[in-house]
Amino acid sequence: MTGKALDGIPLDWVRAFEAAARLGSFTAAATETGLTQAAISQRIANLEARLGAPLFHRGARGVSLTASAEAWLPHASAALGLLRQSAEDIFGTGARALTIVASASITRGWLMPRLTRLKMQGRLSFKTLMVEADEAPGRGIAVVRYGAGTWAGLRARRLYAEELAPVAAPSLRQGDIAALPRIHVTGPRAGWSDWDGPEVPGAGGLRCDSMGAGIAAAEAGMGVLLASLPLCAEALAAGRLARLDRGSLMPRAAPWLTARPEDIGQRQWDALTAAFCDG
């Protein structure tokens, strides 16, 4: 669709404006679009001349949007997003690179075992979610978030229903559960303080910063873990872990695949949810 016009305004000009306005930089817009900074600047200048109004305040420290441009930006973004999505839906375009951002535990325990189910063209990469700042959305990015599925402005599909139960190495199964050290996992999941089963393991023990590390510690016989059963299903099936109690916690919070509608096309989203979302 390069070079076509919308109501007399070339779409290339609108794309240059939208990228520069969204990213706050002509240089960043050039990088995203594969153009030079001079080309971005020229297209925006042409657009300003056609509209008869400035879109950016230009200064020594960079550029900023005018009031009119700030009001127009969401409409321009929505219009371009609709064009991208409709082209993908009708013509099957949109096989661009896609990145899934998730914790190492989710990636290893849930996404990778289901990767062969993914029917999608284009390059796929995984990025480990380390801190809250990594959750920032962007073009071609889907983020696995832990919560109740209520994020304004985001598509969201639950990966699986969370279920937590005590597990340990089989060698510890015959011992007194209450005497075993606990393996604690920091993070958003429910923990031992939420466990109200008939047998509560003893205090003390190891503290891990991820469920994956906690599962590895439990397999090594370091104690009993209140584990995410979906994430340790393979270890349970292989006999490296055993459940110590048939009770379980079913919290409302769970991992959800999320993305902004403008960042991922409908076909990509459908392919991701078909492959990874069982919840």
Buried (B, 14 or more C-beta within 10 A) or exposed (E): EEEEEEEEBBBBBBBBBBBBBBBBBBBBBBBBBEBEBEBBBBBBBBBBEEBEEBBBEEEEEEBEBBEEBEEBBEEBBEBBBEBBBEBBEEEEBBBBEBBBBBBBBBBBBBBEEBEEEBEBBEEBEBEBBEEEEEBEBEBBBBBBBBBEBEBEEBBBBBBBBBBBBBBBBEEBBEEEBEEBBBBBBEEEBBBBEEBEBEBBBBEEBBEBEBBBBBBBBBBEEBBBBBBBBBBBBBBBEEEBBBBBBEBBBEBEBBBBBBBBBBBBBBBBBEBBBBBBBEB
